[in-house]
Amino acid sequence: MTQVTTRRRSISGARVCTILAFVFAAVAVFFVPVVFGLAALVLGLVGGFLGDRPLGWYAAAAGVAGGVIGVVLSALILNAAN
């Protein structure tokens, strides 16, 4: 009889920060872009420094992009309403 071993991959804190950063970057496009974009930037940097490179850096860049796109989009919507 052979023994089957299963390995369970543990999710590190760096990966959790990176995933949250991507989620916050997407939310920043539609809701409170300054707050969620900044949170995504910080979480992406933390994920990158804790060891989830290069994905953490990409998440930080996505946070900045999401924040900027959200601000521009809200300015366009508010300008069109007037």
N, CA, C and O atoms as a CHARMM CRD file, in Angstrom:
* protein
*
  328
    1    1 MET  N      0.84100  -1.17000   0.00000 PROA 1      0.00000
    2    1 MET  CA     0.00000   0.00000   0.00000 PROA 1      0.00000
    3    1 MET  C      0.89100   1.24000   0.00000 PROA 1      0.00000
    4    1 MET  O      1.83500   1.33900   0.78400 PROA 1      0.00000
    5    2 THR  N      0.58800   2.15800  -0.86500 PROA 2      0.00000
    6    2 THR  CA     1.38300   3.38600  -0.93500 PROA 2      0.00000
    7    2 THR  C      0.69800   4.48200  -0.15300 PROA 2      0.00000
    8    2 THR  O     -0.52700   4.57500  -0.07700 PROA 2      0.00000
    9    3 GLN  N      1.53300   5.28900   0.41000 PROA 3      0.00000
   10    3 GLN  CA     1.00400   6.39900   1.19400 PROA 3      0.00000
   11    3 GLN  C      0.96400   7.65200   0.32100 PROA 3      0.00000
   12    3 GLN  O      1.95300   8.02300  -0.31100 PROA 3      0.00000
   13    4 VAL  N     -0.17300   8.27400   0.30500 PROA 4      0.00000
   14    4 VAL  CA    -0.34500   9.48500  -0.48300 PROA 4      0.00000
   15    4 VAL  C     -0.18600  10.67700   0.44300 PROA 4      0.00000
   16    4 VAL  O     -0.90100  10.81300   1.43500 PROA 4      0.00000
   17    5 THR  N      0.73400  11.51000   0.11400 PROA 5      0.00000
   18    5 THR  CA     0.93200  12.72000   0.92600 PROA 5      0.00000
   19    5 THR  C      0.37200  13.90300   0.16100 PROA 5      0.00000
   20    5 THR  O      0.58400  14.04900  -1.04300 PROA 5      0.00000
   21    6 THR  N     -0.31300  14.70200   0.85400 PROA 6      0.00000
   22    6 THR  CA    -0.85600  15.91200   0.23400 PROA 6      0.00000
   23    6 THR  C     -0.18700  17.10800   0.86500 PROA 6      0.00000
   24    6 THR  O     -0.05400  17.20200   2.08500 PROA 6      0.00000
   25    7 ARG  N      0.21600  17.98300   0.04400 PROA 7      0.00000
   26    7 ARG  CA     0.80800  19.23900   0.51300 PROA 7      0.00000
   27    7 ARG  C     -0.21600  20.33100   0.38200 PROA 7      0.00000
   28    7 ARG  O     -0.85200  20.50200  -0.65800 PROA 7      0.00000
   29    8 ARG  N     -0.35700  21.04100   1.42400 PROA 8      0.00000
   30    8 ARG  CA    -1.25800  22.17400   1.39500 PROA 8      0.00000
   31    8 ARG  C     -0.42000  23.43400   1.37200 PROA 8      0.00000
   32    8 ARG  O      0.37600  23.69400   2.27400 PROA 8      0.00000
   33    9 ARG  N     -0.61500  24.20200   0.33200 PROA 9      0.00000
   34    9 ARG  CA     0.14500  25.44400   0.21700 PROA 9      0.00000
   35    9 ARG  C     -0.41400  26.45800   1.18500 PROA 9      0.00000
   36    9 ARG  O     -1.61400  26.73100   1.20600 PROA 9      0.00000
   37   10 SER  N      0.45800  27.00000   1.96900 PROA 10     0.00000
   38   10 SER  CA     0.00600  28.03600   2.88600 PROA 10     0.00000
   39   10 SER  C      0.08800  29.38600   2.18400 PROA 10     0.00000
   40   10 SER  O      1.00400  29.65800   1.40800 PROA 10     0.00000
   41   11 ILE  N     -0.87300  30.19500   2.47500 PROA 11     0.00000
   42   11 ILE  CA    -0.90600  31.52100   1.88300 PROA 11     0.00000
   43   11 ILE  C     -0.21800  32.47200   2.85100 PROA 11     0.00000
   44   11 ILE  O     -0.60400  32.57900   4.01500 PROA 11     0.00000
   45   12 SER  N      0.78400  33.14800   2.36500 PROA 12     0.00000
   46   12 SER  CA     1.55800  34.03400   3.23000 PROA 12     0.00000
   47   12 SER  C      0.85300  35.37700   3.39500 PROA 12     0.00000
   48   12 SER  O     -0.05800  35.72100   2.64100 PROA 12     0.00000
   49   13 GLY  N      1.29300  36.11000   4.38200 PROA 13     0.00000
   50   13 GLY  CA     0.74900  37.44400   4.61200 PROA 13     0.00000
   51   13 GLY  C      1.02500  38.37700   3.45000 PROA 13     0.00000
   52   13 GLY  O      0.22200  39.26000   3.15000 PROA 13     0.00000
   53   14 ALA  N      2.16600  38.18000   2.79300 PROA 14     0.00000
   54   14 ALA  CA     2.49600  39.01600   1.63500 PROA 14     0.00000
   55   14 ALA  C      1.50100  38.78600   0.50500 PROA 14     0.00000
   56   14 ALA  O      1.10500  39.73500  -0.17300 PROA 14     0.00000
   57   15 ARG  N      1.09400  37.54100   0.29500 PROA 15     0.00000
   58   15 ARG  CA     0.13900  37.24500  -0.77600 PROA 15     0.00000
   59   15 ARG  C     -1.23300  37.82400  -0.45200 PROA 15     0.00000
   60   15 ARG  O     -1.92800  38.30900  -1.34500 PROA 15     0.00000
   61   16 VAL  N     -1.62600  37.77700   0.81500 PROA 16     0.00000
   62   16 VAL  CA    -2.90700  38.34800   1.22400 PROA 16     0.00000
   63   16 VAL  C     -2.90500  39.85700   0.98400 PROA 16     0.00000
   64   16 VAL  O     -3.88900  40.40500   0.48600 PROA 16     0.00000
   65   17 CYS  N     -1.81600  40.52700   1.33200 PROA 17     0.00000
   66   17 CYS  CA    -1.71300  41.97100   1.09300 PROA 17     0.00000
   67   17 CYS  C     -1.79600  42.28400  -0.39400 PROA 17     0.00000
   68   17 CYS  O     -2.44300  43.25100  -0.79400 PROA 17     0.00000
   69   18 THR  N     -1.14600  41.47300  -1.20600 PROA 18     0.00000
   70   18 THR  CA    -1.15700  41.69500  -2.64600 PROA 18     0.00000
   71   18 THR  C     -2.55700  41.50100  -3.22500 PROA 18     0.00000
   72   18 THR  O     -2.99800  42.29500  -4.05600 PROA 18     0.00000
   73   19 ILE  N     -3.25000  40.46500  -2.79900 PROA 19     0.00000
   74   19 ILE  CA    -4.60100  40.22300  -3.29800 PROA 19     0.00000
   75   19 ILE  C     -5.53400  41.35700  -2.88400 PROA 19     0.00000
   76   19 ILE  O     -6.32500  41.84100  -3.69400 PROA 19     0.00000
   77   20 LEU  N     -5.44000  41.77700  -1.63100 PROA 20     0.00000
   78   20 LEU  CA    -6.25800  42.89200  -1.16500 PROA 20     0.00000
   79   20 LEU  C     -5.94500  44.17200  -1.93300 PROA 20     0.00000
   80   20 LEU  O     -6.84200  44.96900  -2.20800 PROA 20     0.00000
   81   21 ALA  N     -4.67900  44.36900  -2.27900 PROA 21     0.00000
   82   21 ALA  CA    -4.29100  45.55600  -3.03800 PROA 21     0.00000
   83   21 ALA  C     -4.95500  45.56100  -4.40700 PROA 21     0.00000
   84   21 ALA  O     -5.43000  46.60200  -4.85900 PROA 21     0.00000
   85   22 PHE  N     -4.99300  44.41800  -5.06900 PROA 22     0.00000
   86   22 PHE  CA    -5.66200  44.35300  -6.37100 PROA 22     0.00000
   87   22 PHE  C     -7.16200  44.60000  -6.24100 PROA 22     0.00000
   88   22 PHE  O     -7.76000  45.26800  -7.08400 PROA 22     0.00000
   89   23 VAL  N     -7.76400  44.06700  -5.19500 PROA 23     0.00000
   90   23 VAL  CA    -9.19900  44.28800  -4.97900 PROA 23     0.00000
   91   23 VAL  C     -9.46800  45.76800  -4.71100 PROA 23     0.00000
   92   23 VAL  O    -10.39600  46.34300  -5.28000 PROA 23     0.00000
   93   24 PHE  N     -8.66400  46.38200  -3.85000 PROA 24     0.00000
   94   24 PHE  CA    -8.83700  47.80400  -3.55400 PROA 24     0.00000
   95   24 PHE  C     -8.59000  48.66700  -4.78400 PROA 24     0.00000
   96   24 PHE  O     -9.24400  49.69600  -4.95400 PROA 24     0.00000
   97   25 ALA  N     -7.66300  48.26900  -5.64100 PROA 25     0.00000
   98   25 ALA  CA    -7.40900  49.02900  -6.87100 PROA 25     0.00000
   99   25 ALA  C     -8.62500  49.00300  -7.77500 PROA 25     0.00000
  100   25 ALA  O     -8.96000  50.01200  -8.39700 PROA 25     0.00000
  101   26 ALA  N     -9.29000  47.86100  -7.85300 PROA 26     0.00000
  102   26 ALA  CA   -10.49900  47.77500  -8.68200 PROA 26     0.00000
  103   26 ALA  C    -11.64100  48.58200  -8.06600 PROA 26     0.00000
  104   26 ALA  O    -12.40500  49.22500  -8.78700 PROA 26     0.00000
  105   27 VAL  N    -11.76100  48.55300  -6.75800 PROA 27     0.00000
  106   27 VAL  CA   -12.81600  49.30900  -6.08100 PROA 27     0.00000
  107   27 VAL  C    -12.56500  50.81000  -6.21100 PROA 27     0.00000
  108   27 VAL  O    -13.51100  51.59500  -6.26900 PROA 27     0.00000
  109   28 ALA  N    -11.30100  51.20800  -6.25600 PROA 28     0.00000
  110   28 ALA  CA   -10.94900  52.62600  -6.33200 PROA 28     0.00000
  111   28 ALA  C    -11.43800  53.28700  -7.61200 PROA 28     0.00000
  112   28 ALA  O    -11.59200  54.50700  -7.65400 PROA 28     0.00000
  113   29 VAL  N    -11.68000  52.52000  -8.63200 PROA 29     0.00000
  114   29 VAL  CA   -12.16500  53.10100  -9.88200 PROA 29     0.00000
  115   29 VAL  C    -13.57300  53.66200  -9.69900 PROA 29     0.00000
  116   29 VAL  O    -13.93500  54.64700 -10.34300 PROA 29     0.00000
  117   30 PHE  N    -14.37000  53.04300  -8.82600 PROA 30     0.00000
  118   30 PHE  CA   -15.77300  53.43200  -8.69900 PROA 30     0.00000
  119   30 PHE  C    -16.13700  54.09700  -7.37900 PROA 30     0.00000
  120   30 PHE  O    -17.05500  54.91800  -7.34600 PROA 30     0.00000
  121   31 PHE  N    -15.45100  53.77000  -6.29400 PROA 31     0.00000
  122   31 PHE  CA   -15.82500  54.28200  -4.97000 PROA 31     0.00000
  123   31 PHE  C    -14.61700  54.89600  -4.27200 PROA 31     0.00000
  124   31 PHE  O    -13.58400  54.24100  -4.13600 PROA 31     0.00000
  125   32 VAL  N    -14.73200  56.12200  -3.83900 PROA 32     0.00000
  126   32 VAL  CA   -13.73600  56.84900  -3.04500 PROA 32     0.00000
  127   32 VAL  C    -12.31000  56.53800  -3.54000 PROA 32     0.00000
  128   32 VAL  O    -11.54600  55.86500  -2.84800 PROA 32     0.00000
  129   33 PRO  N    -11.96100  57.02600  -4.73000 PROA 33     0.00000
  130   33 PRO  CA   -10.70000  56.62600  -5.35600 PROA 33     0.00000
  131   33 PRO  C     -9.45000  57.00800  -4.56800 PROA 33     0.00000
  132   33 PRO  O     -8.44800  56.29400  -4.61900 PROA 33     0.00000
  133   34 VAL  N     -9.49400  58.11300  -3.85000 PROA 34     0.00000
  134   34 VAL  CA    -8.30200  58.53000  -3.11900 PROA 34     0.00000
  135   34 VAL  C     -8.01400  57.55800  -1.97300 PROA 34     0.00000
  136   34 VAL  O     -6.86700  57.16300  -1.76500 PROA 34     0.00000
  137   35 VAL  N     -9.03400  57.18300  -1.24600 PROA 35     0.00000
  138   35 VAL  CA    -8.84700  56.29800  -0.09100 PROA 35     0.00000
  139   35 VAL  C     -8.46600  54.88900  -0.53100 PROA 35     0.00000
  140   35 VAL  O     -7.48300  54.33000  -0.04600 PROA 35     0.00000
  141   36 PHE  N     -9.24500  54.31300  -1.45200 PROA 36     0.00000
  142   36 PHE  CA    -8.97000  52.94400  -1.87300 PROA 36     0.00000
  143   36 PHE  C     -7.69700  52.85200  -2.71800 PROA 36     0.00000
  144   36 PHE  O     -6.97900  51.85500  -2.63800 PROA 36     0.00000
  145   37 GLY  N     -7.41100  53.86300  -3.51700 PROA 37     0.00000
  146   37 GLY  CA    -6.16700  53.86400  -4.28500 PROA 37     0.00000
  147   37 GLY  C     -4.94700  53.93000  -3.38300 PROA 37     0.00000
  148   37 GLY  O     -3.95300  53.24200  -3.61800 PROA 37     0.00000
  149   38 LEU  N     -5.02500  54.76400  -2.34700 PROA 38     0.00000
  150   38 LEU  CA    -3.91400  54.85600  -1.39700 PROA 38     0.00000
  151   38 LEU  C     -3.76700  53.56500  -0.60100 PROA 38     0.00000
  152   38 LEU  O     -2.65000  53.11200  -0.35400 PROA 38     0.00000
  153   39 ALA  N     -4.88700  52.97000  -0.19800 PROA 39     0.00000
  154   39 ALA  CA    -4.82700  51.69400   0.52300 PROA 39     0.00000
  155   39 ALA  C     -4.21800  50.60500  -0.35300 PROA 39     0.00000
  156   39 ALA  O     -3.43000  49.79000   0.12600 PROA 39     0.00000
  157   40 ALA  N     -4.58000  50.58800  -1.63500 PROA 40     0.00000
  158   40 ALA  CA    -4.01600  49.60000  -2.55900 PROA 40     0.00000
  159   40 ALA  C     -2.52300  49.82700  -2.74800 PROA 40     0.00000
  160   40 ALA  O     -1.75200  48.87000  -2.82800 PROA 40     0.00000
  161   41 LEU  N     -2.11800  51.07300  -2.81900 PROA 41     0.00000
  162   41 LEU  CA    -0.68600  51.38500  -2.95500 PROA 41     0.00000
  163   41 LEU  C      0.08700  50.87500  -1.74400 PROA 41     0.00000
  164   41 LEU  O      1.12300  50.22600  -1.89200 PROA 41     0.00000
  165   42 VAL  N     -0.41100  51.16400  -0.56100 PROA 42     0.00000
  166   42 VAL  CA     0.28400  50.74900   0.66000 PROA 42     0.00000
  167   42 VAL  C      0.32100  49.22900   0.77200 PROA 42     0.00000
  168   42 VAL  O      1.36600  48.65500   1.07700 PROA 42     0.00000
  169   43 LEU  N     -0.81100  48.57400   0.53000 PROA 43     0.00000
  170   43 LEU  CA    -0.84000  47.11000   0.62300 PROA 43     0.00000
  171   43 LEU  C      0.04900  46.45000  -0.43000 PROA 43     0.00000
  172   43 LEU  O      0.67900  45.42800  -0.16000 PROA 43     0.00000
  173   44 GLY  N      0.09900  47.03100  -1.62300 PROA 44     0.00000
  174   44 GLY  CA     0.99200  46.48800  -2.65500 PROA 44     0.00000
  175   44 GLY  C      2.44700  46.62800  -2.27000 PROA 44     0.00000
  176   44 GLY  O      3.24300  45.71500  -2.48900 PROA 44     0.00000
  177   45 LEU  N      2.79900  47.76400  -1.69800 PROA 45     0.00000
  178   45 LEU  CA     4.18500  47.95100  -1.25100 PROA 45     0.00000
  179   45 LEU  C      4.53300  47.00700  -0.10400 PROA 45     0.00000
  180   45 LEU  O      5.62400  46.43800  -0.07000 PROA 45     0.00000
  181   46 VAL  N      3.60400  46.84500   0.82900 PROA 46     0.00000
  182   46 VAL  CA     3.84400  45.91600   1.93700 PROA 46     0.00000
  183   46 VAL  C      4.00400  44.49300   1.40000 PROA 46     0.00000
  184   46 VAL  O      4.90400  43.76600   1.81900 PROA 46     0.00000
  185   47 GLY  N      3.13700  44.10100   0.48000 PROA 47     0.00000
  186   47 GLY  CA     3.26600  42.77500  -0.11500 PROA 47     0.00000
  187   47 GLY  C      4.57700  42.60100  -0.86100 PROA 47     0.00000
  188   47 GLY  O      5.18600  41.53300  -0.80900 PROA 47     0.00000
  189   48 GLY  N      5.01000  43.63500  -1.54900 PROA 48     0.00000
  190   48 GLY  CA     6.28400  43.56300  -2.26600 PROA 48     0.00000
  191   48 GLY  C      7.47200  43.47300  -1.33200 PROA 48     0.00000
  192   48 GLY  O      8.40900  42.71700  -1.58900 PROA 48     0.00000
  193   49 PHE  N      7.44500  44.23100  -0.25800 PROA 49     0.00000
  194   49 PHE  CA     8.55700  44.20000   0.68800 PROA 49     0.00000
  195   49 PHE  C      8.57700  42.92000   1.52000 PROA 49     0.00000
  196   49 PHE  O      9.64100  42.47600   1.95000 PROA 49     0.00000
  197   50 LEU  N      7.40300  42.32500   1.74700 PROA 50     0.00000
  198   50 LEU  CA     7.36100  41.09500   2.54100 PROA 50     0.00000
  199   50 LEU  C      7.74800  39.85900   1.74100 PROA 50     0.00000
  200   50 LEU  O      7.91500  38.78100   2.31200 PROA 50     0.00000
  201   51 GLY  N      7.89100  40.00100   0.43200 PROA 51     0.00000
  202   51 GLY  CA     8.39600  38.87500  -0.33200 PROA 51     0.00000
  203   51 GLY  C      7.57100  38.46700  -1.53000 PROA 51     0.00000
  204   51 GLY  O      7.97100  37.55300  -2.25100 PROA 51     0.00000
  205   52 ASP  N      6.45200  39.09300  -1.77300 PROA 52     0.00000
  206   52 ASP  CA     5.64500  38.72800  -2.93600 PROA 52     0.00000
  207   52 ASP  C      6.01300  39.62600  -4.11400 PROA 52     0.00000
  208   52 ASP  O      5.17600  40.34100  -4.66400 PROA 52     0.00000
  209   53 ARG  N      7.28800  39.56500  -4.48200 PROA 53     0.00000
  210   53 ARG  CA     7.75500  40.34700  -5.61500 PROA 53     0.00000
  211   53 ARG  C      7.48800  39.57800  -6.87900 PROA 53     0.00000
  212   53 ARG  O      7.43800  38.35400  -6.75300 PROA 53     0.00000
  213   54 PRO  N      7.32500  40.04300  -7.97100 PROA 54     0.00000
  214   54 PRO  CA     6.98100  41.35900  -8.48500 PROA 54     0.00000
  215   54 PRO  C      5.49500  41.66200  -8.40600 PROA 54     0.00000
  216   54 PRO  O      5.06500  42.76700  -8.73700 PROA 54     0.00000
  217   55 LEU  N      4.69400  40.66500  -7.96100 PROA 55     0.00000
  218   55 LEU  CA     3.25000  40.86500  -7.94400 PROA 55     0.00000
  219   55 LEU  C      2.84700  42.00100  -6.99900 PROA 55     0.00000
  220   55 LEU  O      1.88500  42.71800  -7.27500 PROA 55     0.00000
  221   56 GLY  N      3.55600  42.16700  -5.91600 PROA 56     0.00000
  222   56 GLY  CA     3.27200  43.27000  -5.00100 PROA 56     0.00000
  223   56 GLY  C      3.50000  44.62300  -5.64400 PROA 56     0.00000
  224   56 GLY  O      2.73000  45.55900  -5.43000 PROA 56     0.00000
  225   57 TRP  N      4.55900  44.72300  -6.43100 PROA 57     0.00000
  226   57 TRP  CA     4.83800  45.98500  -7.11700 PROA 57     0.00000
  227   57 TRP  C      3.76800  46.26400  -8.16800 PROA 57     0.00000
  228   57 TRP  O      3.36900  47.41200  -8.36000 PROA 57     0.00000
  229   58 TYR  N      3.30400  45.21900  -8.84800 PROA 58     0.00000
  230   58 TYR  CA     2.23100  45.39700  -9.82900 PROA 58     0.00000
  231   58 TYR  C      0.93700  45.84100  -9.14400 PROA 58     0.00000
  232   58 TYR  O      0.18900  46.65700  -9.68300 PROA 58     0.00000
  233   59 ALA  N      0.68300  45.30300  -7.96900 PROA 59     0.00000
  234   59 ALA  CA    -0.51200  45.68900  -7.22000 PROA 59     0.00000
  235   59 ALA  C     -0.42200  47.14600  -6.78000 PROA 59     0.00000
  236   59 ALA  O     -1.42500  47.86000  -6.79300 PROA 59     0.00000
  237   60 ALA  N      0.76800  47.58900  -6.39100 PROA 60     0.00000
  238   60 ALA  CA     0.95000  48.99000  -6.01000 PROA 60     0.00000
  239   60 ALA  C      0.70900  49.90100  -7.20600 PROA 60     0.00000
  240   60 ALA  O      0.06100  50.94000  -7.07800 PROA 60     0.00000
  241   61 ALA  N      1.22400  49.51800  -8.35600 PROA 61     0.00000
  242   61 ALA  CA     1.00200  50.30600  -9.56900 PROA 61     0.00000
  243   61 ALA  C     -0.47200  50.30100  -9.97000 PROA 61     0.00000
  244   61 ALA  O     -0.99500  51.31200 -10.43700 PROA 61     0.00000
  245   62 ALA  N     -1.13800  49.16300  -9.78700 PROA 62     0.00000
  246   62 ALA  CA    -2.56900  49.09400 -10.07900 PROA 62     0.00000
  247   62 ALA  C     -3.35900  49.99000  -9.13400 PROA 62     0.00000
  248   62 ALA  O     -4.37400  50.56500  -9.52900 PROA 62     0.00000
  249   63 GLY  N     -2.90700  50.11200  -7.89500 PROA 63     0.00000
  250   63 GLY  CA    -3.56400  51.00700  -6.94300 PROA 63     0.00000
  251   63 GLY  C     -3.47500  52.45700  -7.36600 PROA 63     0.00000
  252   63 GLY  O     -4.45200  53.20200  -7.28600 PROA 63     0.00000
  253   64 VAL  N     -2.29500  52.85100  -7.81700 PROA 64     0.00000
  254   64 VAL  CA    -2.12300  54.22200  -8.31000 PROA 64     0.00000
  255   64 VAL  C     -2.98600  54.44300  -9.54600 PROA 64     0.00000
  256   64 VAL  O     -3.66500  55.46300  -9.66000 PROA 64     0.00000
  257   65 ALA  N     -2.95800  53.49000 -10.46800 PROA 65     0.00000
  258   65 ALA  CA    -3.74700  53.62300 -11.68800 PROA 65     0.00000
  259   65 ALA  C     -5.24300  53.65000 -11.37800 PROA 65     0.00000
  260   65 ALA  O     -5.97800  54.44800 -11.96000 PROA 65     0.00000
  261   66 GLY  N     -5.69700  52.79700 -10.47700 PROA 66     0.00000
  262   66 GLY  CA    -7.10200  52.78000 -10.10300 PROA 66     0.00000
  263   66 GLY  C     -7.53300  54.07900  -9.45300 PROA 66     0.00000
  264   66 GLY  O     -8.62700  54.57800  -9.71500 PROA 66     0.00000
  265   67 GLY  N     -6.67200  54.63100  -8.60000 PROA 67     0.00000
  266   67 GLY  CA    -6.98900  55.91000  -7.97200 PROA 67     0.00000
  267   67 GLY  C     -7.06300  57.04800  -8.96700 PROA 67     0.00000
  268   67 GLY  O     -7.97000  57.87700  -8.90200 PROA 67     0.00000
  269   68 VAL  N     -6.12000  57.09500  -9.88300 PROA 68     0.00000
  270   68 VAL  CA    -6.10400  58.16300 -10.88600 PROA 68     0.00000
  271   68 VAL  C     -7.29500  58.03500 -11.82700 PROA 68     0.00000
  272   68 VAL  O     -7.95400  59.02700 -12.13900 PROA 68     0.00000
  273   69 ILE  N     -7.57000  56.81800 -12.27600 PROA 69     0.00000
  274   69 ILE  CA    -8.71000  56.61000 -13.16600 PROA 69     0.00000
  275   69 ILE  C    -10.01400  56.96200 -12.45800 PROA 69     0.00000
  276   69 ILE  O    -10.90900  57.55000 -13.06400 PROA 69     0.00000
  277   70 GLY  N    -10.12500  56.60600 -11.18400 PROA 70     0.00000
  278   70 GLY  CA   -11.32600  56.94100 -10.42600 PROA 70     0.00000
  279   70 GLY  C    -11.52600  58.43400 -10.26300 PROA 70     0.00000
  280   70 GLY  O    -12.65100  58.92300 -10.37000 PROA 70     0.00000
  281   71 VAL  N    -10.44200  59.17100 -10.00500 PROA 71     0.00000
  282   71 VAL  CA   -10.54600  60.62600  -9.86500 PROA 71     0.00000
  283   71 VAL  C    -10.93300  61.26000 -11.19800 PROA 71     0.00000
  284   71 VAL  O    -11.79600  62.13800 -11.24300 PROA 71     0.00000
  285   72 VAL  N    -10.30100  60.82100 -12.27700 PROA 72     0.00000
  286   72 VAL  CA   -10.61100  61.37300 -13.59700 PROA 72     0.00000
  287   72 VAL  C    -12.05300  61.04600 -13.99200 PROA 72     0.00000
  288   72 VAL  O    -12.76500  61.90100 -14.51800 PROA 72     0.00000
  289   73 LEU  N    -12.47000  59.83200 -13.74200 PROA 73     0.00000
  290   73 LEU  CA   -13.82200  59.42000 -14.07300 PROA 73     0.00000
  291   73 LEU  C    -14.86400  60.21700 -13.27300 PROA 73     0.00000
  292   73 LEU  O    -15.87800  60.64200 -13.82700 PROA 73     0.00000
  293   74 SER  N    -14.62000  60.41100 -12.00700 PROA 74     0.00000
  294   74 SER  CA   -15.57400  61.18500 -11.20700 PROA 74     0.00000
  295   74 SER  C    -15.58500  62.65500 -11.62000 PROA 74     0.00000
  296   74 SER  O    -16.63500  63.29600 -11.57900 PROA 74     0.00000
  297   75 ALA  N    -14.43400  63.19700 -12.01600 PROA 75     0.00000
  298   75 ALA  CA   -14.40000  64.57800 -12.48000 PROA 75     0.00000
  299   75 ALA  C    -15.18100  64.72200 -13.79800 PROA 75     0.00000
  300   75 ALA  O    -15.89100  65.70700 -14.00200 PROA 75     0.00000
  301   76 LEU  N    -15.04400  63.74700 -14.67000 PROA 76     0.00000
  302   76 LEU  CA   -15.79300  63.78200 -15.93200 PROA 76     0.00000
  303   76 LEU  C    -17.29700  63.66900 -15.68800 PROA 76     0.00000
  304   76 LEU  O    -18.08800  64.35600 -16.33500 PROA 76     0.00000
  305   77 ILE  N    -17.68100  62.81900 -14.77500 PROA 77     0.00000
  306   77 ILE  CA   -19.11200  62.65900 -14.48100 PROA 77     0.00000
  307   77 ILE  C    -19.67300  63.91100 -13.84400 PROA 77     0.00000
  308   77 ILE  O    -20.75900  64.35600 -14.21600 PROA 77     0.00000
  309   78 LEU  N    -18.95700  64.49200 -12.89000 PROA 78     0.00000
  310   78 LEU  CA   -19.43100  65.70800 -12.23000 PROA 78     0.00000
  311   78 LEU  C    -19.45500  66.89300 -13.19000 PROA 78     0.00000
  312   78 LEU  O    -20.34100  67.74300 -13.10400 PROA 78     0.00000
  313   79 ASN  N    -18.47800  66.95400 -14.11200 PROA 79     0.00000
  314   79 ASN  CA   -18.43900  68.03200 -15.08200 PROA 79     0.00000
  315   79 ASN  C    -19.57800  67.91200 -16.09700 PROA 79     0.00000
  316   79 ASN  O    -20.14100  68.91700 -16.53200 PROA 79     0.00000
  317   80 ALA  N    -19.91000  66.67900 -16.46600 PROA 80     0.00000
  318   80 ALA  CA   -20.98000  66.47500 -17.43800 PROA 80     0.00000
  319   80 ALA  C    -22.35100  66.75800 -16.81900 PROA 80     0.00000
  320   80 ALA  O    -23.29600  67.09800 -17.53000 PROA 80     0.00000
  321   81 ALA  N    -22.45600  66.62000 -15.51000 PROA 81     0.00000
  322   81 ALA  CA   -23.73600  66.86500 -14.84200 PROA 81     0.00000
  323   81 ALA  C    -24.05500  68.35600 -14.77300 PROA 81     0.00000
  324   81 ALA  O    -25.21800  68.73800 -14.64600 PROA 81     0.00000
  325   82 ASN  N    -23.04200  69.18500 -14.85600 PROA 82     0.00000
  326   82 ASN  CA   -23.27700  70.63800 -14.76800 PROA 82     0.00000
  327   82 ASN  C    -23.49500  71.17800 -16.11500 PROA 82     0.00000
  328   82 ASN  O    -23.71100  72.37900 -16.27100 PROA 82     0.00000
